[in-house]
Amino acid sequence: MLNNQGFDLWANDYDKTVKVSEENNLYPFAGYKNILNNIFNEVMQKKKSRVLDIGFGTGVLTSKLYENGHQLDGIDFSPKMIAIAKEKMPMANLIEWDISNGLPDYVKENKYDSIVSTYTLHHLTDEDKTRFIESLLSLLADNGKIFIGDIAFQTREKLEICRNNNRSYWDNDEFYLVYEELKASLINICTCEFQQTSHCGGVFIISK
């Protein structure tokens, strides 16, 4: 797993790295634009809503929601990425925070129409992901939803196929989402749906 220093070093080139991978339909960012577009369109169903973005990075998705009048709170643990995002969203409330420590107190006090997270939760173990998602459910306003876009697979078998096809640069320190497994872990807690967007990416829609 990269620490925040690693992400700081990557900050200036992050968007370029994503673009090369996405345009060539390669792991890990194949389908990246479609994932962000799908989440953007879902959040835009409500006007000027309150949104929490977990792991907003350089603000690629968040800044578009900000420009469309949504009230934005954001969490990220890279000071350099936060600085880049703040240039795009000067009035957004952007907090430096490591989600491995749970949620900051400020966020716990609020309710959100949408909670979004893109390419962030794979840094948590599967057990920690489940606990973290449970903690997010209490932050949802009435009819609120959680949208997770990430490196993700319908089944463990499809994950293993992707791993075998990308052994030379597969990141073994990351824990990618598997729909069948995540849905089973949340079955008595919430509703979990999944849209596969590329061979290595997709969007989860979670609601109470």
ZAVEX-652133 format. One record per residue (C-alpha): residue number from 1; y, x negated, z negated; residue in three letters. Coordinates in steps of 0.001 Angstrom, whole numbers, plus 524288, in hexadecimal, padded with zeros to 5 digits. Example, Ala and Ser with C-alpha at 12.3 -4.5 7.8 and 13.67 -1.06 7.14 Angstrom:
<rs>
@num: 1 north: 7EE6C east: 7CFF4 up: 7E188 residuo: ALA
@num: 2 north: 7FBDC east: 7CA9A up: 7E41C residuo: SER
</rs>
This chain:
<rs>
@num: 1 north: 80000 east: 80000 up: 80000 residuo: MET
@num: 2 north: 80D91 east: 7FB16 up: 80333 residuo: LEU
@num: 3 north: 816C4 east: 7F9BA up: 7F7DA residuo: ASN
@num: 4 north: 82529 east: 7FD1B up: 7F8FF residuo: ASN
@num: 5 north: 82860 east: 7EF0F up: 7FCCB residuo: GLN
@num: 6 north: 81F0E east: 7F079 up: 80835 residuo: GLY
@num: 7 north: 825A6 east: 7FCF3 up: 80C9B residuo: PHE
@num: 8 north: 83308 east: 7F6AC up: 80AF6 residuo: ASP
@num: 9 north: 82EF0 east: 7EBBD up: 8142B residuo: LEU
@num: 10 north: 829CC east: 7F5E3 up: 81DC2 residuo: TRP
@num: 11 north: 83589 east: 7FF02 up: 81CC1 residuo: ALA
@num: 12 north: 83DA3 east: 7FA20 up: 82847 residuo: ASN
@num: 13 north: 83201 east: 7FA10 up: 83198 residuo: ASP
@num: 14 north: 82AB1 east: 805D4 up: 82C43 residuo: TYR
@num: 15 north: 82F4D east: 80F94 up: 8367C residuo: ASP
@num: 16 north: 82C66 east: 805FB up: 84184 residuo: LYS
@num: 17 north: 81EA0 east: 80397 up: 83C56 residuo: THR
@num: 18 north: 81C1F east: 81228 up: 83B98 residuo: VAL
@num: 19 north: 82137 east: 81436 up: 84968 residuo: LYS
@num: 20 north: 8181F east: 80A03 up: 84F78 residuo: VAL
@num: 21 north: 80C35 east: 80F9C up: 84895 residuo: SER
@num: 22 north: 80FF8 east: 81DB7 up: 84B93 residuo: GLU
@num: 23 north: 81313 east: 81B8F up: 859EF residuo: GLU
@num: 24 north: 8061F east: 8149A up: 85C1A residuo: ASN
@num: 25 north: 7FE53 east: 81EF7 up: 854BF residuo: ASN
@num: 26 north: 7F971 east: 814C9 up: 84B3A residuo: LEU
@num: 27 north: 7F572 east: 8150E up: 83CF0 residuo: TYR
@num: 28 north: 7FC6D east: 816AC up: 833DD residuo: PRO
@num: 29 north: 80812 east: 81E01 up: 839D7 residuo: PHE
@num: 30 north: 80210 east: 82569 up: 84548 residuo: ALA
@num: 31 north: 807F6 east: 83307 up: 84543 residuo: GLY
@num: 32 north: 81352 east: 82EF9 up: 83C7F residuo: TYR
@num: 33 north: 81DEA east: 8368B up: 843C3 residuo: LYS
@num: 34 north: 815A5 east: 842BF up: 844A9 residuo: ASN
@num: 35 north: 812C5 east: 84238 up: 83619 residuo: ILE
@num: 36 north: 82136 east: 8412A up: 832BB residuo: LEU
@num: 37 north: 824DA east: 84BB6 up: 83C9F residuo: ASN
@num: 38 north: 81AA3 east: 85500 up: 83722 residuo: ASN
@num: 39 north: 81FA9 east: 85334 up: 82949 residuo: ILE
@num: 40 north: 82DDB east: 8544C up: 82DB3 residuo: PHE
@num: 41 north: 82B0F east: 86133 up: 83493 residuo: ASN
@num: 42 north: 82408 east: 86691 up: 82897 residuo: GLU
@num: 43 north: 82F1A east: 86308 up: 81F4E residuo: VAL
@num: 44 north: 83926 east: 868A0 up: 828C3 residuo: MET
@num: 45 north: 83344 east: 8762D up: 82717 residuo: GLN
@num: 46 north: 83C5C east: 87754 up: 81B5B residuo: LYS
@num: 47 north: 84AF2 east: 8750E up: 81CAD residuo: LYS
@num: 48 north: 85202 east: 86B77 up: 813C4 residuo: LYS
@num: 49 north: 84656 east: 86A4E up: 80AD7 residuo: SER
@num: 50 north: 843F0 east: 86096 up: 7FFFB residuo: ARG
@num: 51 north: 83ACF east: 855A7 up: 80442 residuo: VAL
@num: 52 north: 8343B east: 84A71 up: 7FD15 residuo: LEU
@num: 53 north: 82FDF east: 83F0E up: 805A0 residuo: ASP
@num: 54 north: 82620 east: 835CE up: 7FF4D residuo: ILE
@num: 55 north: 82616 east: 8287E up: 805D3 residuo: GLY
@num: 56 north: 8313E east: 82B3E up: 80F38 residuo: PHE
@num: 57 north: 831FE east: 81D18 up: 81401 residuo: GLY
@num: 58 north: 83D29 east: 81B15 up: 81D86 residuo: THR
@num: 59 north: 83FCB east: 829C1 up: 81DFE residuo: GLY
@num: 60 north: 83A67 east: 82CD7 up: 82B7C residuo: VAL
@num: 61 north: 8361E east: 83AA1 up: 827A9 residuo: LEU
@num: 62 north: 83F08 east: 83CBE up: 81C06 residuo: THR
@num: 63 north: 84B7F east: 839B3 up: 82370 residuo: SER
@num: 64 north: 8487D east: 84456 up: 82D77 residuo: LYS
@num: 65 north: 846BE east: 84E50 up: 8229F residuo: LEU
@num: 66 north: 85333 east: 84957 up: 81C42 residuo: TYR
@num: 67 north: 85AAA east: 84AFD up: 8290B residuo: GLU
@num: 68 north: 855E9 east: 8591F up: 82996 residuo: ASN
@num: 69 north: 85BA5 east: 85C9E up: 81C74 residuo: GLY
@num: 70 north: 85028 east: 85B48 up: 81339 residuo: HIS
@num: 71 north: 8526B east: 8562E up: 8057E residuo: GLN
@num: 72 north: 84AC4 east: 8498C up: 80445 residuo: LEU
@num: 73 north: 844D1 east: 84265 up: 7F8D0 residuo: ASP
@num: 74 north: 83CBE east: 83681 up: 7FC23 residuo: GLY
@num: 75 north: 833F1 east: 82C7F up: 7F593 residuo: ILE
@num: 76 north: 830B1 east: 81F0B up: 7FAF8 residuo: ASP
@num: 77 north: 82DA9 east: 81203 up: 7F4A4 residuo: PHE
@num: 78 north: 833E8 east: 808D8 up: 7FE99 residuo: SER
@num: 79 north: 84248 east: 805EC up: 7FBA2 residuo: PRO
@num: 80 north: 84498 east: 80121 up: 8098D residuo: LYS
@num: 81 north: 83ECB east: 80D58 up: 80FA9 residuo: MET
@num: 82 north: 846EA east: 815A6 up: 8065F residuo: ILE
@num: 83 north: 8531E east: 80E53 up: 80AB8 residuo: ALA
@num: 84 north: 85000 east: 8111C up: 81906 residuo: ILE
@num: 85 north: 84D83 east: 81F7F up: 8160A residuo: ALA
@num: 86 north: 85A0C east: 820D8 up: 80E16 residuo: LYS
@num: 87 north: 8620A east: 81CCC up: 819EB residuo: GLU
@num: 88 north: 85C5E east: 82890 up: 82102 residuo: LYS
@num: 89 north: 85D35 east: 831EC up: 8155A residuo: MET
@num: 90 north: 86898 east: 82E3C up: 80C72 residuo: PRO
@num: 91 north: 8682A east: 83AFB up: 804C5 residuo: MET
@num: 92 north: 8596A east: 83B8D up: 802BA residuo: ALA
@num: 93 north: 853E8 east: 83871 up: 7F54C residuo: ASN
@num: 94 north: 84B2A east: 82CB8 up: 7F7F0 residuo: LEU
@num: 95 north: 843CF east: 826CF up: 7EC7D residuo: ILE
@num: 96 north: 83CD3 east: 819B5 up: 7EB78 residuo: GLU
@num: 97 north: 82FA4 east: 81CDE up: 7E586 residuo: TRP
@num: 98 north: 82147 east: 818F8 up: 7E636 residuo: ASP
@num: 99 north: 818B3 east: 82519 up: 7E742 residuo: ILE
@num: 100 north: 80D5E east: 81DE3 up: 7E0F0 residuo: SER
@num: 101 north: 8151A east: 820F0 up: 7D48A residuo: ASN
@num: 102 north: 8152E east: 82F82 up: 7D76F residuo: GLY
@num: 103 north: 82219 east: 8367F up: 7D9A3 residuo: LEU
@num: 104 north: 82FAC east: 8334D up: 7D45C residuo: PRO
@num: 105 north: 83541 east: 83C90 up: 7CA26 residuo: ASP
@num: 106 north: 8404D east: 840F0 up: 7D321 residuo: TYR
@num: 107 north: 836AF east: 84631 up: 7DD1A residuo: VAL
@num: 108 north: 82E88 east: 84D27 up: 7D2C9 residuo: LYS
@num: 109 north: 83A54 east: 8555D up: 7CF29 residuo: GLU
@num: 110 north: 83BDE east: 85B28 up: 7DCC9 residuo: ASN
@num: 111 north: 83546 east: 864EF up: 7E5C2 residuo: LYS
@num: 112 north: 833AB east: 8627F up: 7F447 residuo: TYR
@num: 113 north: 8317B east: 86B28 up: 8000A residuo: ASP
@num: 114 north: 82A99 east: 85FE7 up: 806D4 residuo: SER
@num: 115 north: 824CB east: 85326 up: 80220 residuo: ILE
@num: 116 north: 8220B east: 84991 up: 80D14 residuo: VAL
@num: 117 north: 81B4C east: 83C77 up: 80D37 residuo: SER
@num: 118 north: 8185E east: 8342B up: 8191E residuo: THR
@num: 119 north: 8100D east: 827DD up: 8194A residuo: TYR
@num: 120 north: 81110 east: 825E7 up: 80A9A residuo: THR
@num: 121 north: 805F1 east: 82C3A up: 8031B residuo: LEU
@num: 122 north: 7FBB5 east: 8234C up: 8091D residuo: HIS
@num: 123 north: 80067 east: 81914 up: 7FF66 residuo: HIS
@num: 124 north: 7FA76 east: 82142 up: 7F46B residuo: LEU
@num: 125 north: 7EBE7 east: 821AF up: 7F1A9 residuo: THR
@num: 126 north: 7E528 east: 82E7B up: 7F4E0 residuo: ASP
@num: 127 north: 7E4CD east: 8327D up: 7E686 residuo: GLU
@num: 128 north: 7F321 east: 82F06 up: 7E4BB residuo: ASP
@num: 129 north: 7F6AF east: 836AE up: 7F0FF residuo: LYS
@num: 130 north: 7F070 east: 842E8 up: 7EB89 residuo: THR
@num: 131 north: 7F774 east: 84171 up: 7DE82 residuo: ARG
@num: 132 north: 80451 east: 83EA3 up: 7E560 residuo: PHE
@num: 133 north: 80330 east: 84A97 up: 7EE2A residuo: ILE
@num: 134 north: 80032 east: 852E7 up: 7E22E residuo: GLU
@num: 135 north: 80CC2 east: 84E11 up: 7DBEF residuo: SER
@num: 136 north: 81461 east: 851BA up: 7E835 residuo: LEU
@num: 137 north: 80F9B east: 85FC8 up: 7E7ED residuo: LEU
@num: 138 north: 81789 east: 8627B up: 7DBA7 residuo: SER
@num: 139 north: 823E4 east: 85E7F up: 7E2FE residuo: LEU
@num: 140 north: 82275 east: 868AE up: 7EDBA residuo: LEU
@num: 141 north: 82BBE east: 8742B up: 7EE41 residuo: ALA
@num: 142 north: 82651 east: 8819A up: 7F193 residuo: ASP
@num: 143 north: 81F4F east: 880B8 up: 7FEC1 residuo: ASN
@num: 144 north: 821BC east: 87210 up: 7FEEF residuo: GLY
@num: 145 north: 81892 east: 868C5 up: 805FF residuo: LYS
@num: 146 north: 81495 east: 85A7E up: 805D8 residuo: ILE
@num: 147 north: 813AE east: 85393 up: 8130D residuo: PHE
@num: 148 north: 80C72 east: 846A3 up: 8139A residuo: ILE
@num: 149 north: 80C38 east: 83EF7 up: 82040 residuo: GLY
@num: 150 north: 803F2 east: 832CB up: 81FC0 residuo: ASP
@num: 151 north: 7F8B5 east: 82ABC up: 824CB residuo: ILE
@num: 152 north: 7EE66 east: 83536 up: 82327 residuo: ALA
@num: 153 north: 7E153 east: 83A0A up: 82816 residuo: PHE
@num: 154 north: 7D9D5 east: 846CE up: 8283B residuo: GLN
@num: 155 north: 7CD80 east: 84054 up: 822F5 residuo: THR
@num: 156 north: 7C90D east: 8336E up: 81CF3 residuo: ARG
@num: 157 north: 7C0E8 east: 83136 up: 82931 residuo: GLU
@num: 158 north: 7CD1B east: 8315D up: 831C7 residuo: LYS
@num: 159 north: 7D3EE east: 827F7 up: 8288D residuo: LEU
@num: 160 north: 7C883 east: 81E8C up: 829BE residuo: GLU
@num: 161 north: 7C900 east: 81F5F up: 8388F residuo: ILE
@num: 162 north: 7D754 east: 81BA2 up: 8382C residuo: CYS
@num: 163 north: 7D485 east: 810A5 up: 82E95 residuo: ARG
@num: 164 north: 7C9D7 east: 80B24 up: 8375B residuo: ASN
@num: 165 north: 7D2D5 east: 80BAB up: 8432C residuo: ASN
@num: 166 north: 7DDB6 east: 80480 up: 83BFE residuo: ASN
@num: 167 north: 7D6B3 east: 7FAE8 up: 8332D residuo: ARG
@num: 168 north: 7DF7E east: 7EF6D up: 83680 residuo: SER
@num: 169 north: 7EBA3 east: 7F5D3 up: 830D2 residuo: TYR
@num: 170 north: 7E680 east: 800CC up: 8283A residuo: TRP
@num: 171 north: 7ED71 east: 800DF up: 81B0D residuo: ASP
@num: 172 north: 7E310 east: 80143 up: 8107A residuo: ASN
@num: 173 north: 7ED49 east: 8028C up: 805D0 residuo: ASP
@num: 174 north: 7F129 east: 81024 up: 80A71 residuo: GLU
@num: 175 north: 7EA30 east: 81CE6 up: 80773 residuo: PHE
@num: 176 north: 7EB07 east: 82613 up: 81306 residuo: TYR
@num: 177 north: 7EA66 east: 834BB up: 81197 residuo: LEU
@num: 178 north: 7DE21 east: 83C27 up: 8155E residuo: VAL
@num: 179 north: 7E036 east: 84ABD up: 816B0 residuo: TYR
@num: 180 north: 7D2AC east: 84F46 up: 81287 residuo: GLU
@num: 181 north: 7D355 east: 846F0 up: 80640 residuo: GLU
@num: 182 north: 7E15B east: 84A2D up: 8028F residuo: LEU
@num: 183 north: 7DF20 east: 858B3 up: 804A7 residuo: LYS
@num: 184 north: 7D317 east: 85836 up: 7FBDF residuo: ALA
@num: 185 north: 7DAA2 east: 85130 up: 7F120 residuo: SER
@num: 186 north: 7E554 east: 85B9E up: 7F181 residuo: LEU
@num: 187 north: 7DCD7 east: 86788 up: 7F3F1 residuo: ILE
@num: 188 north: 7DF69 east: 86E25 up: 7E6DD residuo: ASN
@num: 189 north: 7ED92 east: 869EA up: 7E646 residuo: ILE
@num: 190 north: 7F465 east: 86D24 up: 7F311 residuo: CYS
@num: 191 north: 7F2FE east: 8700E up: 8018B residuo: THR
@num: 192 north: 7F172 east: 86444 up: 80A7A residuo: CYS
@num: 193 north: 7F216 east: 864D4 up: 81960 residuo: GLU
@num: 194 north: 7F17D east: 859AB up: 82327 residuo: PHE
@num: 195 north: 7F62F east: 8575A up: 830FF residuo: GLN
@num: 196 north: 7F068 east: 84B63 up: 837C6 residuo: GLN
@num: 197 north: 7FB45 east: 8457C up: 8400D residuo: THR
@num: 198 north: 7F50C east: 83910 up: 8455D residuo: SER
@num: 199 north: 7E883 east: 8315F up: 843D6 residuo: HIS
@num: 200 north: 7EDE6 east: 82BAD up: 83720 residuo: CYS
@num: 201 north: 7F88E east: 834D2 up: 83274 residuo: GLY
@num: 202 north: 7FB21 east: 842A5 up: 82E47 residuo: GLY
@num: 203 north: 802E6 east: 84C36 up: 825F6 residuo: VAL
@num: 204 north: 7FE93 east: 852E1 up: 8196D residuo: PHE
@num: 205 north: 80504 east: 85FA7 up: 81546 residuo: ILE
@num: 206 north: 8030F east: 86292 up: 806F1 residuo: ILE
@num: 207 north: 8078A east: 86E8F up: 7FF77 residuo: SER
@num: 208 north: 804AF east: 8756F up: 7F2AE residuo: LYS
</rs>
